[in-house]
Structures are given as structure tokens and as C-alpha cells.
Amino acid sequence: MVAVSVKGSTDAVWMAYARIMIRSSNLVAGLPGICLVLAVLMGCEPSYAPRQVIDLRPRTLEIDNHHGGTRRISIHHDGQWYQTFGPSIEVIDPEDGLRIAKIDHKPWGEIGPISDMIVTEDSEPELVVVHAGDRLVRYQLTNPRRPLLVEEIDAETLGIEPYLLSQDGGRVWASGRGGAVRIDRPGITLLSDEGEGAVVGRVVASGDGLAASVGRRILSVDDGRYLGAASELHSLPSELASEIELPGGVVFILRGNEASTVGIMGGDFRERDNKVFPVPIFAARVLDGRLWAVMPEEIVTWPIEGGGRLGAPVFIPIKGARDIAMLRENYYAVGGTFGRAIYRLMADGQGDADTFFAVERNPGRVTMAVGDGRRVLAGSEEGSWLYKIGGSVELSDRALRNNAGQVDELTLSWCDASIEEDGAILRVEPIEGETFEWSPPREGLVYTLEVAGEYLFVGHDDGLECFGYRDGGVIRIGGVWMEGPVAWLFRPRVGDDVAFVSAFGGLGTVKVVADPDSDSTLIREVRRDEAQKVESQMRRDAGMPPMR
């Protein structure tokens, strides 16, 4: 205890607080401070006017973090390995598999995944990519390690929803839902009358002009004549076609409900040889004189012999591959839902045969997911991943025995929400206001719902959406575009974040925040008894509807 003497008084006053000497001349001036200290020491709180924050700023959806996705297309050009990774392009060193650069046309979540990529055969090659159904982007390769943006062409300008790329004689074609189009002549579409929703495949040259697959049919690009049966076509390299005496030859895939066929056709689209497998075939490539077929749990390769016959196969077990590219003799780049790796086919001075190395794993394909409010365990037969919500992710040896079900009905304080018509429609019925309905783009489906705070989160084929209620109506807060479907949403025990898990787009966390670019005058701290009056004035100044 510290003694404090008050001079000029007949009696000394003793107080147990900080070492301060108070003179009689300052006693009157210091009374308010003394009263405050005494109030605190006696356990009382000084009175004050309650304050309230009025925040009229619009809300938006913010991505806390994201991990994983699918690597669909692999290319080697001019000493560089180009690998798609969701909406991004990785530039990778083909010797050690280390990433040199990552090219993002837009921030993750604001643009769809890349569905195809090629390097043009021009004297000044370009890297051309298609963001699924949305746009085509061209990059200059003057410095192959640093592709530079040249041009973006959106789907409306192209005249189609693009998904695939091909080239013939220096002409680059984009094809997809609505037809095929040369990218130097956007808006002039071919095979555009094959029915609503029909997707046109890659364009190839044949002995009878240009052709493309539509569904399981091969059609003439010029007049739509039926030429044969295939789901996907790739032209054989001209040098190899001459060597095996099969000018105009093509590689084909024919996909069925229970089996898939891969093989070689002549320029007349007659089969020269084929192999049938009881699983999907994701890709077929011709590399170093061999045909490579990429399937869910293995890659199979055959030497292409005279007349288009296929020689003895080599089976390469690997789960989760989606594409393969040749890096140099005997070495190949492999990408997919498992991640990416370099593959050595035959033994050499660097190591054993049939070996994967420089492996980078990531969560890609998910068929099951469960959460406990802190973590999410998600995965498939390719492996399990443990994700700390809002934090890191790592491979796990824990077996996935259960699967969290999708939520198709929710009640919030302001509405009832439900998934209707087998996922085609989200219906929101607010306590006040009109019923709101929303459908995903491109005839996609809604899979699951979640609530955090006063916001509704919706997982669907192309990512997730968030909705709220304001001024008597349902409003869109924001969305995240990714390769879907987003089939699982989890709310953590603490906070209003929401964790998402996509079947092919990875996993991560989002939250609703005030728009950082909004007008600063839309947020004020005021006395509680003035709040209603001040908010009314703020709304008038901002041109907002009056308070309800």
C-alpha cells in the first residue's frame, strides 16, 4: 500500500492507489479524477451513453484460403512444362519438377477452370487456353518461362461456349456447346445446328475435309454429313502418319456407358486397330511414336506400327492421372487429380524403369467428406486429406468410412430455403417479401446448403453462391467459381466462416465481409438513442430504400 499525504489539512488522508501527491491547491481541480478512481476502486462503473455502429456497407464473399484442384492438361514446349491447375497455368522445370512460375488470368474464384490448352504451330508460337464454357485466352511465348497476355475472347464474342482447342494447317479452332469456330474469325460458327446442348469436339483434317465429333458421331464440319463414330479425335503427327503409311490418320476415343474404345483410324475414318476397356478413357496422346491412353487407375501405351496397328502394350499403374506429355526421350509429365509427377519409362543411367519422381500431391478428386467443426476429412480411393478449417491441409492415413449427407432444406431467421426439382432450382421463401428462385449457370445443379450468421451458402456444379436479406428482398452476396461440383459445406464451431469441399476443385474456406471498396460514409458509430434517426439520414444520403 502506498501512502499519499494531502498537505494543508489538519488530518492526513490515506489512500491505497498509485503514488501521487495531491496538494490542497489542486484538490478542487482534481475532484473529477479522484471520483473516477474511487468509483473504480469501489467496483462501480462510470455512466456513459451507449454507442451503436451503423454499417450500411454492402457485403461480399471473401476466400480465406484454398487448397488443391485438378491438373487436366500437360504440354511440353521449348524446354518448358506447361501444366494447367484449375484456372491457373504452372510453368515447371522439366528436369526437377519445380515450379518456375504460376500464371493467373484472374484471381482464383473469379474465373472457371481451364479445360484445354495448346501451343500453336506458328513461326511465333502462342499458348492458347480455354476457361471452360467462358472464354479463350492467348499468351505470347517470346519468353517461354513468362507467358504474356495477348488477348481474351469471351464466349459471347466467339459465338459458342468453348471447351476444346485444336489446330490444322496453322488455323486454331475452339469448339464446345453451340458449334466450332476459328479463333481468328469469332462469331462465324460451324456445326451450330446439332441440337440444343450439343457439344462439338476437336476439329481434325480428313481425306474428305475437316471433321469433328458431336456426341458419338463424326460429322463433316462443312455440311454436317455423317462420317463415322467417335467421341474424340486427334490428328496423328504428319511425320508419323507418313512413316506408318497412314496419311490423314487420327487417334480416336469412343465412349460408352459401360466401356470405352481407343485406337487408330485412317483418313477415311475406318478403324485400323482398337482396344476396349471397361472404364472411362480420359485422354489419348501420341508421344514418341506410341499411343498413350489415360484411365482412372492406369496409363496404357502401345507402339504404333505400320498401317496403324498397335503393338505390345505396357501397363503403368497410377490412380488419378488425367493427361501425359513427353518432356524428353524416356521421360514424361503426368498430371491429374493426384497432383503431378515425372515418369521414367525405361531404366537408364538416372534410375530404374517404371518410376514416378518429383511428385507433388494435392487434394483433387473427392468422393467422401466428413467434418467435426474444426477439421474436414475428405478424399477418395486416391487418398485422404485432413483439412484444418481455415488453415493447412495434409495427406492422412485415416480411412474414410462415413460420408456427410447433402443438406437440401434449411431455416434461417429470415427465410426457409430448399433445393427443388432434383437440384435444378434453389427456392428461398422469406418471411417478408417475394419468393426467390435461382438456378446455376449452364443447366447445372444445386447440391447442398449451409448457413453461417444470417447468410445462406449454396454448393453447385460451378462453385458456390451466397445469399442474404436486405431492404425486404433476397440479395446475392457473392460467389466463388471453381471446378465442381461443390457437394459439401461445413460450418466451423467458432466463427461464421464456411468450409467447402469440391469433387474436383479442392477445398477451402470462405466468409462474408464488408466490401472494402465501399463508401466509408456508410459506416458510423453513434449514440444508441440517435441510431434510428442517423440511419434514416444515411440511407437518404446514399439513395437507399428507407428503413423497414
C-alpha positions in Angstrom: 0.0 0.0 0.0 1.3 3.4 -0.9 0.8 6.4 1.5 -0.4 9.7 -0.1 -0.3 12.7 2.1 -2.7 15.7 1.5 -0.9 18.7 2.9 -2.7 21.7 4.4 -5.3 19.7 6.2 -5.5 19.1 10.0 -5.6 15.3 9.3 -3.7 13.3 6.7 -5.8 11.4 4.2 -4.5 8.0 3.3 -5.5 6.2 0.1 -4.4 2.9 -1.4 -3.8 3.8 -5.0 -0.9 5.0 -7.3 1.9 7.1 -5.9 0.5 10.6 -6.5 0.9 13.7 -4.2 -2.2 15.9 -4.2 -1.8 19.4 -3.0 -4.6 21.3 -1.4 -4.4 23.9 -4.2 -5.1 21.2 -6.8 -7.8 19.4 -4.8 -10.8 21.1 -6.3 -9.4 20.7 -9.9 -8.7 17.1 -9.3 -12.0 16.1 -7.8 -13.4 14.5 -11.0 -10.4 12.3 -11.4 -10.5 11.3 -7.8 -14.1 10.4 -8.1 -13.4 8.3 -11.1 -10.6 6.4 -9.3 -12.8 5.9 -6.2 -15.6 4.6 -8.4 -13.3 2.0 -10.0 -11.8 1.0 -6.6 -15.3 0.6 -5.2 -16.4 -1.7 -8.0 -18.7 0.9 -9.7 -18.6 1.9 -13.3 -19.0 5.5 -14.5 -22.1 6.1 -16.5 -21.8 6.7 -20.3 -24.1 6.9 -23.3 -24.4 3.5 -25.1 -22.9 3.5 -28.6 -24.0 1.6 -31.7 -22.3 1.0 -35.0 -24.5 1.6 -38.1 -22.9 -0.3 -41.0 -24.7 0.0 -44.4 -21.8 -1.2 -46.5 -22.7 -3.9 -49.0 -21.3 -7.4 -48.2 -19.1 -9.5 -50.3 -17.7 -13.0 -50.2 -14.0 -13.4 -49.3 -11.9 -16.5 -49.9 -9.9 -17.2 -46.7 -7.8 -20.0 -48.3 -7.9 -22.7 -50.9 -6.0 -26.0 -51.4 -5.9 -28.4 -54.4 -7.8 -28.9 -57.6 -7.3 -30.9 -60.8 -4.4 -30.7 -63.3 -6.1 -31.6 -66.6 -3.7 -30.7 -69.5 0.0 -31.2 -69.8 2.2 -29.8 -72.6 6.0 -29.6 -73.2 7.3 -26.8 -75.5 10.7 -25.1 -75.9 12.2 -26.7 -72.8 9.2 -25.8 -70.5 6.5 -28.0 -69.0 3.1 -26.2 -69.0 0.6 -27.7 -66.7 -3.0 -26.5 -66.1 -4.1 -26.4 -62.4 -7.7 -25.4 -62.0 -7.8 -21.9 -63.6 -4.0 -21.4 -63.4 -1.1 -22.3 -65.6 2.0 -23.7 -64.0 5.4 -23.3 -65.7 7.5 -26.2 -64.4 11.2 -27.1 -64.9 11.1 -30.4 -66.8 14.3 -31.7 -65.1 13.4 -31.5 -61.4 9.7 -30.8 -61.5 10.0 -27.5 -59.6 7.5 -24.7 -60.4 9.1 -21.7 -62.1 6.0 -19.5 -62.4 2.3 -19.6 -62.0 0.1 -17.7 -64.4 -3.4 -16.5 -63.2 -5.5 -14.6 -65.7 -7.8 -13.6 -62.8 -7.7 -14.3 -59.1 -8.8 -17.8 -58.0 -12.5 -18.0 -57.7 -13.3 -15.3 -60.3 -12.7 -17.4 -63.4 -13.5 -21.0 -64.3 -11.1 -23.9 -64.7 -9.0 -24.4 -67.8 -10.5 -27.2 -69.9 -8.0 -27.3 -72.8 -4.6 -25.8 -73.8 -2.4 -25.9 -76.9 0.7 -24.3 -78.3 0.2 -23.0 -81.8 2.3 -24.2 -84.7 3.1 -20.6 -85.9 6.6 -19.2 -86.5 5.9 -17.2 -83.3 4.1 -19.8 -81.2 1.4 -18.8 -78.7 0.0 -20.6 -75.7 -3.8 -20.7 -76.0 -6.1 -21.8 -73.2 -9.9 -22.2 -72.8 -11.6 -21.5 -69.5 -14.4 -24.0 -69.6 -17.5 -22.5 -71.2 -16.4 -19.0 -70.6 -13.6 -17.6 -72.6 -10.4 -18.1 -74.6 -7.1 -16.5 -73.7 -3.9 -16.2 -75.8 -0.4 -15.8 -74.4 2.8 -14.7 -76.1 5.8 -17.1 -75.6 8.7 -14.8 -76.5 10.0 -15.7 -73.1 8.7 -19.3 -72.6 9.1 -19.0 -68.8 6.9 -15.9 -68.6 3.9 -16.2 -70.9 2.4 -12.7 -71.6 -1.3 -12.0 -72.1 -2.1 -11.1 -75.7 -5.9 -11.3 -76.0 -9.0 -12.5 -74.3 -12.1 -13.5 -76.3 -15.3 -14.2 -74.3 -17.9 -16.8 -75.2 -20.4 -14.2 -76.5 -17.8 -12.9 -79.0 -16.8 -16.4 -80.0 -20.4 -17.4 -80.5 -20.1 -20.7 -78.6 -19.4 -21.9 -75.0 -15.8 -23.1 -75.6 -14.3 -26.2 -74.0 -11.8 -27.7 -76.5 -9.0 -26.5 -78.8 -7.5 -28.0 -82.0 -5.4 -26.8 -84.9 -5.0 -27.7 -88.6 -2.6 -26.0 -91.0 -1.9 -23.1 -88.7 -5.6 -22.4 -88.0 -6.8 -22.7 -84.4 -10.3 -23.9 -83.7 -12.3 -23.6 -80.5 -15.2 -25.9 -80.1 -17.9 -26.7 -77.5 -21.5 -26.1 -76.8 -23.0 -24.3 -79.8 -20.5 -25.4 -82.5 -17.0 -24.8 -83.6 -15.3 -21.6 -84.6 -11.9 -20.4 -85.9 -10.5 -18.1 -83.3 -9.3 -15.6 -85.9 -12.9 -15.5 -87.2 -15.0 -15.3 -84.0 -18.8 -15.4 -84.4 -18.7 -17.5 -87.6 -19.8 -20.8 -86.2 -20.0 -24.2 -87.8 -22.0 -27.3 -86.7 -24.1 -25.0 -84.7 -27.4 -26.7 -85.6 -26.8 -30.1 -84.0 -29.4 -29.6 -81.3 -29.7 -27.7 -78.0 -26.9 -28.6 -75.6 -24.9 -30.5 -78.2 -21.1 -30.2 -77.6 -18.8 -30.3 -80.6 -15.4 -31.9 -80.2 -12.0 -31.1 -81.6 -11.6 -30.4 -85.4 -9.3 -32.6 -87.5 -8.4 -32.8 -91.1 -9.5 -35.9 -93.1 -9.5 -37.1 -96.7 -12.9 -35.6 -97.0 -12.2 -32.2 -95.5 -12.5 -31.0 -91.9 -14.4 -33.1 -89.4 -15.3 -33.1 -85.7 -17.1 -35.3 -83.2 -20.5 -34.5 -81.9 -21.6 -36.9 -79.2 -20.6 -40.3 -80.6 -20.8 -39.2 -84.3 -18.1 -37.9 -86.6 -19.6 -35.1 -88.8 -18.2 -33.0 -91.7 -17.6 -29.5 -90.5 -18.6 -28.1 -93.9 -22.0 -29.7 -94.3 -22.7 -31.9 -91.3 -22.6 -35.2 -93.2 -22.1 -38.4 -91.1 -18.6 -39.8 -91.5 -18.1 -42.3 -88.7 -18.3 -43.0 -85.0 -16.1 -41.4 -82.3 -16.4 -39.3 -79.2 -13.0 -37.6 -79.5 -10.4 -37.2 -82.3 -6.8 -36.2 -82.6 -4.7 -36.0 -85.8 -1.6 -38.2 -86.0 1.6 -36.2 -86.3 2.2 -35.9 -90.1 5.7 -37.4 -89.9 4.5 -40.5 -88.0 1.5 -40.8 -90.4 3.9 -40.9 -93.3 6.2 -43.4 -91.6 3.4 -45.9 -90.9 1.8 -45.2 -94.3 -1.4 -43.8 -93.0 -1.8 -40.3 -94.4 -4.5 -38.3 -92.6 -4.6 -40.9 -89.8 -6.3 -40.0 -86.5 -6.5 -41.3 -82.9 -10.0 -41.8 -81.7 -11.8 -42.5 -78.4 -15.4 -43.9 -78.5 -17.0 -43.6 -75.0 -20.0 -45.8 -73.9 -21.9 -46.3 -70.7 -20.0 -49.4 -69.8 -16.9 -49.4 -71.9 -14.6 -47.2 -73.9 -12.6 -47.8 -77.1 -9.3 -46.2 -78.1 -7.5 -46.8 -81.4 -6.3 -45.6 -84.8 -8.3 -44.6 -87.8 -7.3 -43.8 -91.3 -8.2 -40.5 -93.1 -11.4 -42.2 -94.2 -12.4 -42.7 -90.5 -12.2 -46.5 -90.8 -10.7 -48.2 -87.8 -7.2 -49.8 -88.3 -6.9 -51.1 -84.7 -8.5 -50.6 -81.4 -8.5 -51.6 -77.7 -11.6 -51.8 -75.4 -11.6 -51.1 -71.7 -14.4 -51.4 -69.2 -13.6 -47.9 -67.7 -13.6 -44.3 -68.9 -10.7 -43.1 -71.1 -9.8 -39.6 -70.1 -7.2 -38.8 -72.8 -5.3 -40.3 -75.7 -2.0 -38.9 -76.8 0.6 -39.8 -79.4 4.1 -39.3 -78.0 7.4 -40.6 -79.4 5.7 -43.0 -81.8 3.5 -44.5 -79.2 -0.2 -44.2 -78.3 -0.9 -43.5 -74.7 -4.4 -43.9 -73.1 -5.1 -42.3 -69.7 -7.6 -44.1 -67.5 -8.7 -43.9 -63.8 -6.2 -46.3 -62.4 -3.6 -46.8 -65.1 -2.0 -45.5 -68.2 -1.6 -47.9 -71.1 0.8 -47.4 -74.0 1.4 -49.2 -77.3 3.9 -48.6 -80.2 2.1 -47.6 -83.3 3.2 -49.9 -86.1 2.7 -50.0 -89.9 -0.8 -49.3 -91.1 -1.9 -48.0 -87.7 -1.7 -51.4 -85.9 -0.9 -51.3 -82.2 2.0 -53.3 -80.8 2.5 -54.9 -77.4 1.1 -52.8 -74.5 2.8 -51.5 -71.4 0.6 -51.0 -68.3 1.5 -48.2 -65.9 -0.5 -48.3 -62.7 -1.3 -44.8 -61.4 -4.5 -43.5 -59.7 -5.8 -40.1 -60.6 -3.9 -39.3 -63.9 -5.7 -37.1 -66.5 -3.0 -36.3 -69.1 0.5 -37.1 -70.2 3.1 -35.2 -72.2 6.7 -36.1 -73.3 9.4 -34.0 -71.7 12.4 -35.7 -73.4 13.3 -39.2 -74.5 12.1 -41.7 -71.9 10.7 -39.0 -69.6 7.0 -37.9 -69.3 5.0 -35.3 -67.4 1.8 -36.7 -65.8 -0.9 -34.5 -64.2 -4.3 -35.2 -62.8 -6.4 -35.2 -59.6 -3.5 -36.8 -57.6 -1.2 -33.8 -58.4 1.7 -34.0 -60.9 4.9 -36.1 -61.4 7.6 -37.0 -63.8 7.6 -40.6 -65.1 10.6 -42.6 -66.4 9.5 -45.4 -68.7 12.7 -47.4 -69.2 15.7 -47.9 -66.9 18.7 -45.6 -67.7 21.7 -44.1 -66.1 19.4 -41.9 -63.9 17.4 -44.7 -62.4 15.0 -47.7 -62.6 12.3 -48.3 -65.1 8.6 -47.6 -64.5 9.3 -44.9 -61.9 7.5 -41.7 -60.8 9.5 -39.0 -59.1 9.3 -35.2 -58.5 5.8 -36.0 -57.2 3.7 -33.1 -55.9 0.4 -34.3 -54.3 -2.7 -32.2 -53.8 -6.4 -32.8 -53.0 -8.1 -33.2 -56.3 -10.8 -35.9 -56.5 -13.2 -36.2 -53.6 -16.0 -38.7 -53.3 -16.5 -38.6 -49.5 -16.1 -35.9 -46.8 -16.9 -35.5 -43.1 -16.3 -32.7 -40.7 -16.3 -32.2 -36.9 -16.4 -28.4 -36.7 -12.7 -28.0 -36.6 -11.4 -30.2 -39.4 -12.6 -31.8 -42.6 -11.5 -35.3 -43.7 -12.1 -35.7 -47.4 -10.8 -37.9 -50.2 -11.3 -40.9 -52.5 -9.5 -44.1 -53.4 -6.7 -41.8 -54.5 -6.0 -40.8 -50.8 -7.5 -38.9 -47.9 -6.8 -35.4 -46.9 -7.1 -33.7 -43.4 -8.0 -30.0 -43.7 -7.9 -27.7 -40.7 -10.8 -25.3 -41.5 -9.3 -22.0 -42.5 -5.7 -23.4 -42.3 -3.5 -26.1 -43.7 -4.1 -29.5 -45.4 -2.1 -32.7 -45.3 -2.3 -36.3 -46.5 -3.8 -38.5 -43.9 -3.8 -42.3 -43.4 -7.2 -42.1 -41.7 -9.8 -44.2 -43.6 -13.0 -42.5 -44.7 -15.8 -44.7 -43.5 -18.7 -42.2 -43.5 -19.9 -39.5 -45.8 -21.7 -36.3 -44.7 -25.0 -36.1 -46.4 -26.1 -33.2 -48.5 -28.4 -30.6 -46.9 -31.4 -29.8 -49.0 -33.5 -27.8 -46.6 -32.6 -25.0 -44.1 -34.4 -22.5 -42.0 -32.8 -19.1 -41.3 -34.2 -16.3 -39.1 -35.5 -14.6 -42.3 -36.4 -17.4 -44.6 -36.9 -21.0 -45.5 -34.5 -22.4 -48.2 -34.8 -25.6 -50.2 -33.4 -27.4 -53.2 -36.2 -28.2 -55.7 -36.8 -30.1 -58.9 -33.9 -32.6 -58.4 -31.4 -29.9 -57.9 -32.3 -27.6 -60.8 -33.7 -24.8 -58.5 -32.9 -23.1 -55.2 -36.0 -21.7 -53.7 -35.9 -19.1 -50.9 -39.1 -18.1 -49.2 -38.5 -15.0 -46.9 -40.7 -14.1 -44.0 -41.4 -10.9 -45.8 -41.1 -10.3 -49.5 -41.4 -12.4 -52.6 -40.2 -15.9 -53.1 -36.8 -16.0 -54.7 -35.6 -18.7 -57.1 -32.1 -19.3 -58.6 -30.5 -21.8 -60.9 -26.8 -22.5 -61.6 -25.4 -21.5 -65.0 -25.3 -23.8 -68.0 -28.1 -26.0 -66.6 -26.1 -27.0 -63.6 -27.4 -28.5 -60.4 -27.5 -27.4 -56.7 -26.1 -30.0 -54.3 -26.1 -28.7 -50.8 -26.9 -25.8 -48.4 -25.4 -24.3 -45.3 -26.0 -21.3 -43.0 -23.5 -19.0 -41.2 -24.6 -15.9 -39.4 -27.6 -14.6 -41.4 -26.3 -15.8 -44.8 -27.2 -18.8 -46.9 -24.5 -20.7 -48.7 -25.2 -22.9 -51.8 -22.9 -25.5 -53.3 -23.5 -26.2 -57.0 -21.8 -27.6 -60.2 -19.7 -24.5 -60.9 -18.8 -23.5 -57.3 -20.7 -21.8 -54.5 -23.0 -18.8 -54.0 -24.0 -16.8 -51.0 -27.3 -15.0 -50.5 -28.7 -12.6 -47.8 -31.7 -10.5 -47.0 -31.7 -6.7 -47.2 -34.4 -4.0 -47.6 -37.2 -6.5 -47.9 -35.7 -8.8 -50.5 -33.2 -11.6 -51.2 -29.8 -10.4 -52.5 -26.8 -12.1 -53.9 -23.7 -11.5 -51.6 -21.2 -13.2 -54.0 -19.9 -16.4 -55.4 -16.8 -18.5 -56.0 -16.2 -20.0 -59.4 -14.3 -23.3 -59.4 -14.4 -26.8 -60.9 -17.2 -28.6 -59.1 -19.5 -29.8 -58.0 -19.2 -28.3 -54.5 -21.1 -31.1 -52.8 -20.1 -30.5 -49.2 -20.3 -27.4 -47.0 -19.2 -27.3 -43.3 -19.7 -24.6 -40.7 -16.9 -24.4 -38.0 -17.7 -24.4 -34.3 -16.3 -20.9 -33.9 -17.0 -18.0 -36.3 -19.1 -17.5 -39.3 -16.8 -19.0 -41.9 -17.9 -21.8 -44.2 -15.6 -24.6 -45.4 -16.3 -26.0 -48.9 -15.3 -29.3 -50.5 -15.4 -29.7 -54.3 -15.4 -33.1 -56.1 -12.6 -31.8 -58.4 -11.8 -28.2 -57.4 -10.1 -28.7 -54.0 -11.2 -27.4 -50.6 -11.1 -24.2 -48.6 -12.9 -21.6 -46.6 -15.0 -18.5 -47.4 -16.6 -15.8 -45.3 -18.9 -12.8 -45.7 -17.2 -9.4 -45.1 -18.0 -5.8 -45.7 -17.0 -4.6 -49.2 -13.6 -3.0 -48.7 -14.2 -0.7 -51.7 -17.5 0.7 -50.5 -18.1 4.3 -49.4 -16.6 5.0 -46.0 -19.6 7.2 -45.1 -21.8 4.1 -45.0 -20.4 3.1 -41.5 -20.7 5.3 -38.4 -20.6 4.9 -34.7 -23.4 6.9 -32.9 -25.3 7.1 -29.6 -27.9 4.3 -29.4 -30.7 6.8 -28.9 -29.7 8.6 -32.1 -29.3 5.4 -34.2 -32.6 5.3 -35.9 -32.5 9.0 -36.9 -28.9 8.8 -38.2 -29.5 5.6 -40.2 -32.5 7.2 -41.9 -30.4 10.1 -42.9 -27.5 7.9 -44.1 -29.9 5.9 -46.2 -31.3 9.1 -47.8 -27.8 10.4 -48.5 -26.8 7.1 -50.1 -30.0 6.8 -52.2 -31.1 3.6 -50.3 -34.6 2.5 -49.6 -36.0 3.7 -46.3 -35.8 1.6 -43.1 -38.4 -1.2 -42.9 
